[in-house]
Amino acid sequence: VIVGDGRLAMEFSRALFNEGVLATGIAFPTVPEGKARLRTIMTATHTRADLEQALEVLGRVGKKLGIIS
């Protein structure tokens, strides 16, 4: 998930973690400046309910932080 701003990506990552979703924030120098992002991993052990929950939390937290309109 491309966020852009490194500090915002890390804040997003922390907020998601607090809601039970692991999405690692990645920023400069791992990625170019202005290209910060979140990295998520889905596995075969995740259920449809797990994915729906993660998407709901991503949307809600992303809107709260102004990342998603």
PDB file of N, CA, C and O in Angstrom:
ATOM      1  N   VAL A   1       0.859  -1.159   0.000  1.00  0.00           N
ATOM      2  CA  VAL A   1       0.000   0.000   0.000  1.00  0.00           C
ATOM      3  C   VAL A   1       0.904   1.221   0.000  1.00  0.00           C
ATOM      4  O   VAL A   1       1.616   1.459   0.976  1.00  0.00           O
ATOM      5  N   ILE A   2       0.890   2.000  -1.081  1.00  0.00           N
ATOM      6  CA  ILE A   2       1.725   3.194  -1.176  1.00  0.00           C
ATOM      7  C   ILE A   2       1.100   4.310  -0.337  1.00  0.00           C
ATOM      8  O   ILE A   2      -0.078   4.631  -0.494  1.00  0.00           O
ATOM      9  N   VAL A   3       1.898   4.894   0.549  1.00  0.00           N
ATOM     10  CA  VAL A   3       1.447   5.992   1.398  1.00  0.00           C
ATOM     11  C   VAL A   3       2.126   7.292   0.983  1.00  0.00           C
ATOM     12  O   VAL A   3       1.489   8.345   0.950  1.00  0.00           O
ATOM     13  N   GLY A   4       3.414   7.221   0.667  1.00  0.00           N
ATOM     14  CA  GLY A   4       4.170   8.408   0.265  1.00  0.00           C
ATOM     15  C   GLY A   4       5.050   8.912   1.392  1.00  0.00           C
ATOM     16  O   GLY A   4       6.265   8.712   1.364  1.00  0.00           O
ATOM     17  N   ASP A   5       4.459   9.564   2.383  1.00  0.00           N
ATOM     18  CA  ASP A   5       5.188  10.153   3.504  1.00  0.00           C
ATOM     19  C   ASP A   5       5.611   9.073   4.499  1.00  0.00           C
ATOM     20  O   ASP A   5       4.790   8.274   4.949  1.00  0.00           O
ATOM     21  N   GLY A   6       6.904   9.059   4.836  1.00  0.00           N
ATOM     22  CA  GLY A   6       7.440   8.035   5.720  1.00  0.00           C
ATOM     23  C   GLY A   6       6.847   8.054   7.115  1.00  0.00           C
ATOM     24  O   GLY A   6       6.500   7.004   7.657  1.00  0.00           O
ATOM     25  N   ARG A   7       6.727   9.238   7.704  1.00  0.00           N
ATOM     26  CA  ARG A   7       6.161   9.318   9.050  1.00  0.00           C
ATOM     27  C   ARG A   7       4.710   8.852   9.071  1.00  0.00           C
ATOM     28  O   ARG A   7       4.275   8.178  10.005  1.00  0.00           O
ATOM     29  N   LEU A   8       3.974   9.215   8.038  1.00  0.00           N
ATOM     30  CA  LEU A   8       2.574   8.810   7.954  1.00  0.00           C
ATOM     31  C   LEU A   8       2.457   7.292   7.771  1.00  0.00           C
ATOM     32  O   LEU A   8       1.565   6.662   8.340  1.00  0.00           O
ATOM     33  N   ALA A   9       3.351   6.715   6.986  1.00  0.00           N
ATOM     34  CA  ALA A   9       3.344   5.259   6.793  1.00  0.00           C
ATOM     35  C   ALA A   9       3.586   4.539   8.117  1.00  0.00           C
ATOM     36  O   ALA A   9       2.937   3.535   8.407  1.00  0.00           O
ATOM     37  N   MET A  10       4.522   5.053   8.921  1.00  0.00           N
ATOM     38  CA  MET A  10       4.809   4.432  10.214  1.00  0.00           C
ATOM     39  C   MET A  10       3.639   4.613  11.182  1.00  0.00           C
ATOM     40  O   MET A  10       3.324   3.703  11.949  1.00  0.00           O
ATOM     41  N   GLU A  11       3.000   5.771  11.149  1.00  0.00           N
ATOM     42  CA  GLU A  11       1.824   6.007  11.990  1.00  0.00           C
ATOM     43  C   GLU A  11       0.685   5.064  11.590  1.00  0.00           C
ATOM     44  O   GLU A  11       0.002   4.502  12.446  1.00  0.00           O
ATOM     45  N   PHE A  12       0.491   4.901  10.286  1.00  0.00           N
ATOM     46  CA  PHE A  12      -0.530   3.989   9.757  1.00  0.00           C
ATOM     47  C   PHE A  12      -0.245   2.566  10.245  1.00  0.00           C
ATOM     48  O   PHE A  12      -1.146   1.869  10.709  1.00  0.00           O
ATOM     49  N   SER A  13       1.010   2.147  10.135  1.00  0.00           N
ATOM     50  CA  SER A  13       1.407   0.811  10.563  1.00  0.00           C
ATOM     51  C   SER A  13       1.101   0.593  12.044  1.00  0.00           C
ATOM     52  O   SER A  13       0.545  -0.440  12.418  1.00  0.00           O
ATOM     53  N   ARG A  14       1.462   1.561  12.888  1.00  0.00           N
ATOM     54  CA  ARG A  14       1.203   1.441  14.330  1.00  0.00           C
ATOM     55  C   ARG A  14      -0.292   1.373  14.627  1.00  0.00           C
ATOM     56  O   ARG A  14      -0.734   0.563  15.441  1.00  0.00           O
ATOM     57  N   ALA A  15      -1.063   2.228  13.962  1.00  0.00           N
ATOM     58  CA  ALA A  15      -2.511   2.250  14.187  1.00  0.00           C
ATOM     59  C   ALA A  15      -3.148   0.929  13.766  1.00  0.00           C
ATOM     60  O   ALA A  15      -4.038   0.421  14.448  1.00  0.00           O
ATOM     61  N   LEU A  16      -2.697   0.377  12.652  1.00  0.00           N
ATOM     62  CA  LEU A  16      -3.224  -0.912  12.204  1.00  0.00           C
ATOM     63  C   LEU A  16      -2.881  -2.008  13.210  1.00  0.00           C
ATOM     64  O   LEU A  16      -3.724  -2.841  13.544  1.00  0.00           O
ATOM     65  N   PHE A  17      -1.641  -1.999  13.687  1.00  0.00           N
ATOM     66  CA  PHE A  17      -1.208  -2.997  14.669  1.00  0.00           C
ATOM     67  C   PHE A  17      -2.084  -2.935  15.920  1.00  0.00           C
ATOM     68  O   PHE A  17      -2.468  -3.965  16.473  1.00  0.00           O
ATOM     69  N   ASN A  18      -2.393  -1.719  16.353  1.00  0.00           N
ATOM     70  CA  ASN A  18      -3.251  -1.540  17.529  1.00  0.00           C
ATOM     71  C   ASN A  18      -4.656  -2.084  17.302  1.00  0.00           C
ATOM     72  O   ASN A  18      -5.379  -2.365  18.258  1.00  0.00           O
ATOM     73  N   GLU A  19      -5.042  -2.233  16.036  1.00  0.00           N
ATOM     74  CA  GLU A  19      -6.358  -2.774  15.674  1.00  0.00           C
ATOM     75  C   GLU A  19      -6.277  -4.254  15.288  1.00  0.00           C
ATOM     76  O   GLU A  19      -7.268  -4.838  14.851  1.00  0.00           O
ATOM     77  N   GLY A  20      -5.085  -4.863  15.453  1.00  0.00           N
ATOM     78  CA  GLY A  20      -4.937  -6.286  15.194  1.00  0.00           C
ATOM     79  C   GLY A  20      -4.523  -6.666  13.787  1.00  0.00           C
ATOM     80  O   GLY A  20      -4.622  -7.831  13.403  1.00  0.00           O
ATOM     81  N   VAL A  21      -4.051  -5.678  13.002  1.00  0.00           N
ATOM     82  CA  VAL A  21      -3.618  -5.949  11.626  1.00  0.00           C
ATOM     83  C   VAL A  21      -2.127  -5.646  11.521  1.00  0.00           C
ATOM     84  O   VAL A  21      -1.693  -4.539  11.840  1.00  0.00           O
ATOM     85  N   LEU A  22      -1.346  -6.624  11.076  1.00  0.00           N
ATOM     86  CA  LEU A  22       0.087  -6.421  10.901  1.00  0.00           C
ATOM     87  C   LEU A  22       0.362  -5.973   9.477  1.00  0.00           C
ATOM     88  O   LEU A  22       0.139  -6.718   8.523  1.00  0.00           O
ATOM     89  N   ALA A  23       0.847  -4.752   9.344  1.00  0.00           N
ATOM     90  CA  ALA A  23       1.261  -4.188   8.057  1.00  0.00           C
ATOM     91  C   ALA A  23       2.507  -3.368   8.363  1.00  0.00           C
ATOM     92  O   ALA A  23       2.421  -2.333   9.023  1.00  0.00           O
ATOM     93  N   THR A  24       3.645  -3.812   7.896  1.00  0.00           N
ATOM     94  CA  THR A  24       4.914  -3.192   8.228  1.00  0.00           C
ATOM     95  C   THR A  24       5.132  -1.918   7.431  1.00  0.00           C
ATOM     96  O   THR A  24       5.008  -1.917   6.206  1.00  0.00           O
ATOM     97  N   GLY A  25       5.458  -0.825   8.128  1.00  0.00           N
ATOM     98  CA  GLY A  25       5.789   0.425   7.460  1.00  0.00           C
ATOM     99  C   GLY A  25       7.194   0.361   6.889  1.00  0.00           C
ATOM    100  O   GLY A  25       8.120  -0.109   7.550  1.00  0.00           O
ATOM    101  N   ILE A  26       7.350   0.835   5.662  1.00  0.00           N
ATOM    102  CA  ILE A  26       8.651   0.834   4.991  1.00  0.00           C
ATOM    103  C   ILE A  26       8.882   2.229   4.433  1.00  0.00           C
ATOM    104  O   ILE A  26       8.047   2.766   3.705  1.00  0.00           O
ATOM    105  N   ALA A  27      10.029   2.810   4.783  1.00  0.00           N
ATOM    106  CA  ALA A  27      10.328   4.176   4.352  1.00  0.00           C
ATOM    107  C   ALA A  27      11.794   4.280   3.933  1.00  0.00           C
ATOM    108  O   ALA A  27      12.537   3.300   3.986  1.00  0.00           O
ATOM    109  N   PHE A  28      12.197   5.480   3.516  1.00  0.00           N
ATOM    110  CA  PHE A  28      13.582   5.756   3.139  1.00  0.00           C
ATOM    111  C   PHE A  28      14.501   5.347   4.287  1.00  0.00           C
ATOM    112  O   PHE A  28      14.187   5.655   5.437  1.00  0.00           O
ATOM    113  N   PRO A  29      15.618   4.669   4.031  1.00  0.00           N
ATOM    114  CA  PRO A  29      16.272   4.433   2.748  1.00  0.00           C
ATOM    115  C   PRO A  29      15.909   3.104   2.085  1.00  0.00           C
ATOM    116  O   PRO A  29      16.475   2.759   1.048  1.00  0.00           O
ATOM    117  N   THR A  30      14.972   2.356   2.673  1.00  0.00           N
ATOM    118  CA  THR A  30      14.576   1.084   2.064  1.00  0.00           C
ATOM    119  C   THR A  30      13.872   1.297   0.736  1.00  0.00           C
ATOM    120  O   THR A  30      14.036   0.512  -0.198  1.00  0.00           O
ATOM    121  N   VAL A  31      13.088   2.361   0.657  1.00  0.00           N
ATOM    122  CA  VAL A  31      12.427   2.764  -0.591  1.00  0.00           C
ATOM    123  C   VAL A  31      12.787   4.228  -0.841  1.00  0.00           C
ATOM    124  O   VAL A  31      13.189   4.918   0.095  1.00  0.00           O
ATOM    125  N   PRO A  32      12.655   4.726  -2.080  1.00  0.00           N
ATOM    126  CA  PRO A  32      12.991   6.123  -2.355  1.00  0.00           C
ATOM    127  C   PRO A  32      12.147   7.092  -1.518  1.00  0.00           C
ATOM    128  O   PRO A  32      11.021   6.777  -1.132  1.00  0.00           O
ATOM    129  N   GLU A  33      12.709   8.275  -1.246  1.00  0.00           N
ATOM    130  CA  GLU A  33      11.969   9.327  -0.531  1.00  0.00           C
ATOM    131  C   GLU A  33      10.646   9.571  -1.241  1.00  0.00           C
ATOM    132  O   GLU A  33      10.584   9.598  -2.470  1.00  0.00           O
ATOM    133  N   GLY A  34       9.593   9.748  -0.457  1.00  0.00           N
ATOM    134  CA  GLY A  34       8.278  10.008  -1.021  1.00  0.00           C
ATOM    135  C   GLY A  34       7.542   8.774  -1.511  1.00  0.00           C
ATOM    136  O   GLY A  34       6.444   8.886  -2.055  1.00  0.00           O
ATOM    137  N   LYS A  35       8.130   7.598  -1.328  1.00  0.00           N
ATOM    138  CA  LYS A  35       7.514   6.346  -1.787  1.00  0.00           C
ATOM    139  C   LYS A  35       7.279   5.372  -0.630  1.00  0.00           C
ATOM    140  O   LYS A  35       7.234   4.160  -0.840  1.00  0.00           O
ATOM    141  N   ALA A  36       7.132   5.893   0.583  1.00  0.00           N
ATOM    142  CA  ALA A  36       6.905   5.029   1.747  1.00  0.00           C
ATOM    143  C   ALA A  36       5.626   4.224   1.545  1.00  0.00           C
ATOM    144  O   ALA A  36       4.713   4.637   0.830  1.00  0.00           O
ATOM    145  N   ARG A  37       5.590   3.087   2.184  1.00  0.00           N
ATOM    146  CA  ARG A  37       4.470   2.165   1.968  1.00  0.00           C
ATOM    147  C   ARG A  37       4.295   1.232   3.144  1.00  0.00           C
ATOM    148  O   ARG A  37       5.096   1.211   4.079  1.00  0.00           O
ATOM    149  N   LEU A  38       3.228   0.464   3.070  1.00  0.00           N
ATOM    150  CA  LEU A  38       2.981  -0.615   4.014  1.00  0.00           C
ATOM    151  C   LEU A  38       3.129  -1.930   3.267  1.00  0.00           C
ATOM    152  O   LEU A  38       2.718  -2.055   2.113  1.00  0.00           O
ATOM    153  N   ARG A  39       3.712  -2.895   3.933  1.00  0.00           N
ATOM    154  CA  ARG A  39       3.830  -4.232   3.341  1.00  0.00           C
ATOM    155  C   ARG A  39       2.977  -5.193   4.158  1.00  0.00           C
ATOM    156  O   ARG A  39       3.084  -5.259   5.382  1.00  0.00           O
ATOM    157  N   THR A  40       2.140  -5.924   3.464  1.00  0.00           N
ATOM    158  CA  THR A  40       1.303  -6.934   4.105  1.00  0.00           C
ATOM    159  C   THR A  40       1.618  -8.291   3.494  1.00  0.00           C
ATOM    160  O   THR A  40       2.143  -8.381   2.384  1.00  0.00           O
ATOM    161  N   ILE A  41       1.296  -9.323   4.221  1.00  0.00           N
ATOM    162  CA  ILE A  41       1.511 -10.680   3.723  1.00  0.00           C
ATOM    163  C   ILE A  41       0.248 -11.491   3.989  1.00  0.00           C
ATOM    164  O   ILE A  41      -0.240 -11.557   5.117  1.00  0.00           O
ATOM    165  N   MET A  42      -0.262 -12.099   2.941  1.00  0.00           N
ATOM    166  CA  MET A  42      -1.392 -13.018   3.078  1.00  0.00           C
ATOM    167  C   MET A  42      -0.869 -14.433   2.869  1.00  0.00           C
ATOM    168  O   MET A  42      -0.006 -14.673   2.025  1.00  0.00           O
ATOM    169  N   THR A  43      -1.401 -15.354   3.643  1.00  0.00           N
ATOM    170  CA  THR A  43      -1.003 -16.749   3.490  1.00  0.00           C
ATOM    171  C   THR A  43      -2.242 -17.626   3.320  1.00  0.00           C
ATOM    172  O   THR A  43      -3.375 -17.173   3.489  1.00  0.00           O
ATOM    173  N   ALA A  44      -2.002 -18.863   2.989  1.00  0.00           N
ATOM    174  CA  ALA A  44      -3.101 -19.812   2.794  1.00  0.00           C
ATOM    175  C   ALA A  44      -3.869 -20.070   4.087  1.00  0.00           C
ATOM    176  O   ALA A  44      -4.996 -20.564   4.050  1.00  0.00           O
ATOM    177  N   THR A  45      -3.274 -19.743   5.216  1.00  0.00           N
ATOM    178  CA  THR A  45      -3.965 -19.974   6.488  1.00  0.00           C
ATOM    179  C   THR A  45      -4.942 -18.855   6.843  1.00  0.00           C
ATOM    180  O   THR A  45      -5.760 -19.018   7.749  1.00  0.00           O
ATOM    181  N   HIS A  46      -4.869 -17.721   6.143  1.00  0.00           N
ATOM    182  CA  HIS A  46      -5.834 -16.646   6.387  1.00  0.00           C
ATOM    183  C   HIS A  46      -7.194 -17.049   5.814  1.00  0.00           C
ATOM    184  O   HIS A  46      -7.291 -17.589   4.711  1.00  0.00           O
ATOM    185  N   THR A  47      -8.220 -16.777   6.580  1.00  0.00           N
ATOM    186  CA  THR A  47      -9.579 -17.078   6.122  1.00  0.00           C
ATOM    187  C   THR A  47     -10.164 -15.862   5.412  1.00  0.00           C
ATOM    188  O   THR A  47      -9.612 -14.763   5.476  1.00  0.00           O
ATOM    189  N   ARG A  48     -11.263 -16.072   4.752  1.00  0.00           N
ATOM    190  CA  ARG A  48     -11.981 -14.959   4.116  1.00  0.00           C
ATOM    191  C   ARG A  48     -12.346 -13.914   5.176  1.00  0.00           C
ATOM    192  O   ARG A  48     -12.251 -12.712   4.928  1.00  0.00           O
ATOM    193  N   ALA A  49     -12.761 -14.376   6.349  1.00  0.00           N
ATOM    194  CA  ALA A  49     -13.111 -13.461   7.444  1.00  0.00           C
ATOM    195  C   ALA A  49     -11.899 -12.641   7.880  1.00  0.00           C
ATOM    196  O   ALA A  49     -12.027 -11.452   8.172  1.00  0.00           O
ATOM    197  N   ASP A  50     -10.717 -13.274   7.925  1.00  0.00           N
ATOM    198  CA  ASP A  50      -9.490 -12.542   8.265  1.00  0.00           C
ATOM    199  C   ASP A  50      -9.248 -11.413   7.272  1.00  0.00           C
ATOM    200  O   ASP A  50      -8.955 -10.282   7.660  1.00  0.00           O
ATOM    201  N   LEU A  51      -9.373 -11.730   5.985  1.00  0.00           N
ATOM    202  CA  LEU A  51      -9.123 -10.740   4.937  1.00  0.00           C
ATOM    203  C   LEU A  51     -10.158  -9.626   4.971  1.00  0.00           C
ATOM    204  O   LEU A  51      -9.815  -8.457   4.802  1.00  0.00           O
ATOM    205  N   GLU A  52     -11.412  -9.973   5.186  1.00  0.00           N
ATOM    206  CA  GLU A  52     -12.460  -8.950   5.270  1.00  0.00           C
ATOM    207  C   GLU A  52     -12.219  -8.033   6.460  1.00  0.00           C
ATOM    208  O   GLU A  52     -12.403  -6.820   6.359  1.00  0.00           O
ATOM    209  N   GLN A  53     -11.808  -8.607   7.588  1.00  0.00           N
ATOM    210  CA  GLN A  53     -11.493  -7.811   8.781  1.00  0.00           C
ATOM    211  C   GLN A  53     -10.327  -6.872   8.495  1.00  0.00           C
ATOM    212  O   GLN A  53     -10.385  -5.691   8.840  1.00  0.00           O
ATOM    213  N   ALA A  54      -9.273  -7.381   7.872  1.00  0.00           N
ATOM    214  CA  ALA A  54      -8.107  -6.551   7.559  1.00  0.00           C
ATOM    215  C   ALA A  54      -8.492  -5.407   6.629  1.00  0.00           C
ATOM    216  O   ALA A  54      -8.055  -4.275   6.837  1.00  0.00           O
ATOM    217  N   LEU A  55      -9.294  -5.678   5.619  1.00  0.00           N
ATOM    218  CA  LEU A  55      -9.721  -4.625   4.693  1.00  0.00           C
ATOM    219  C   LEU A  55     -10.575  -3.579   5.394  1.00  0.00           C
ATOM    220  O   LEU A  55     -10.438  -2.386   5.126  1.00  0.00           O
ATOM    221  N   GLU A  56     -11.449  -4.015   6.284  1.00  0.00           N
ATOM    222  CA  GLU A  56     -12.287  -3.069   7.027  1.00  0.00           C
ATOM    223  C   GLU A  56     -11.415  -2.153   7.880  1.00  0.00           C
ATOM    224  O   GLU A  56     -11.623  -0.940   7.906  1.00  0.00           O
ATOM    225  N   VAL A  57     -10.441  -2.732   8.573  1.00  0.00           N
ATOM    226  CA  VAL A  57      -9.551  -1.945   9.432  1.00  0.00           C
ATOM    227  C   VAL A  57      -8.681  -1.018   8.587  1.00  0.00           C
ATOM    228  O   VAL A  57      -8.511   0.150   8.934  1.00  0.00           O
ATOM    229  N   LEU A  58      -8.129  -1.521   7.487  1.00  0.00           N
ATOM    230  CA  LEU A  58      -7.321  -0.669   6.597  1.00  0.00           C
ATOM    231  C   LEU A  58      -8.124   0.539   6.127  1.00  0.00           C
ATOM    232  O   LEU A  58      -7.620   1.662   6.137  1.00  0.00           O
ATOM    233  N   GLY A  59      -9.355   0.316   5.721  1.00  0.00           N
ATOM    234  CA  GLY A  59     -10.196   1.413   5.254  1.00  0.00           C
ATOM    235  C   GLY A  59     -10.514   2.409   6.347  1.00  0.00           C
ATOM    236  O   GLY A  59     -10.406   3.618   6.145  1.00  0.00           O
ATOM    237  N   ARG A  60     -10.905   1.906   7.501  1.00  0.00           N
ATOM    238  CA  ARG A  60     -11.292   2.790   8.610  1.00  0.00           C
ATOM    239  C   ARG A  60     -10.110   3.620   9.106  1.00  0.00           C
ATOM    240  O   ARG A  60     -10.227   4.834   9.277  1.00  0.00           O
ATOM    241  N   VAL A  61      -8.979   2.965   9.333  1.00  0.00           N
ATOM    242  CA  VAL A  61      -7.799   3.671   9.832  1.00  0.00           C
ATOM    243  C   VAL A  61      -7.241   4.601   8.754  1.00  0.00           C
ATOM    244  O   VAL A  61      -6.824   5.720   9.052  1.00  0.00           O
ATOM    245  N   GLY A  62      -7.233   4.137   7.505  1.00  0.00           N
ATOM    246  CA  GLY A  62      -6.757   4.984   6.410  1.00  0.00           C
ATOM    247  C   GLY A  62      -7.570   6.257   6.270  1.00  0.00           C
ATOM    248  O   GLY A  62      -7.013   7.320   5.997  1.00  0.00           O
ATOM    249  N   LYS A  63      -8.873   6.166   6.451  1.00  0.00           N
ATOM    250  CA  LYS A  63      -9.734   7.357   6.392  1.00  0.00           C
ATOM    251  C   LYS A  63      -9.461   8.274   7.576  1.00  0.00           C
ATOM    252  O   LYS A  63      -9.391   9.493   7.418  1.00  0.00           O
ATOM    253  N   LYS A  64      -9.308   7.694   8.753  1.00  0.00           N
ATOM    254  CA  LYS A  64      -9.046   8.482   9.957  1.00  0.00           C
ATOM    255  C   LYS A  64      -7.759   9.291   9.814  1.00  0.00           C
ATOM    256  O   LYS A  64      -7.682  10.427  10.280  1.00  0.00           O
ATOM    257  N   LEU A  65      -6.749   8.705   9.169  1.00  0.00           N
ATOM    258  CA  LEU A  65      -5.464   9.380   8.996  1.00  0.00           C
ATOM    259  C   LEU A  65      -5.423  10.261   7.750  1.00  0.00           C
ATOM    260  O   LEU A  65      -4.425  10.940   7.508  1.00  0.00           O
ATOM    261  N   GLY A  66      -6.489  10.259   6.964  1.00  0.00           N
ATOM    262  CA  GLY A  66      -6.531  11.085   5.761  1.00  0.00           C
ATOM    263  C   GLY A  66      -5.788  10.499   4.578  1.00  0.00           C
ATOM    264  O   GLY A  66      -5.519  11.200   3.602  1.00  0.00           O
ATOM    265  N   ILE A  67      -5.453   9.218   4.657  1.00  0.00           N
ATOM    266  CA  ILE A  67      -4.748   8.541   3.568  1.00  0.00           C
ATOM    267  C   ILE A  67      -5.743   8.106   2.501  1.00  0.00           C
ATOM    268  O   ILE A  67      -5.441   8.128   1.307  1.00  0.00           O
ATOM    269  N   ILE A  68      -6.924   7.713   2.941  1.00  0.00           N
ATOM    270  CA  ILE A  68      -7.993   7.277   2.045  1.00  0.00           C
ATOM    271  C   ILE A  68      -9.121   8.292   2.150  1.00  0.00           C
ATOM    272  O   ILE A  68      -9.522   8.681   3.247  1.00  0.00           O
ATOM    273  N   SER A  69      -9.627   8.716   0.997  1.00  0.00           N
ATOM    274  CA  SER A  69     -10.719   9.707   1.043  1.00  0.00           C
ATOM    275  C   SER A  69     -12.076   9.042   0.987  1.00  0.00           C
ATOM    276  O   SER A  69     -13.100   9.725   1.016  1.00  0.00           O
TER     277      SER A  69
END
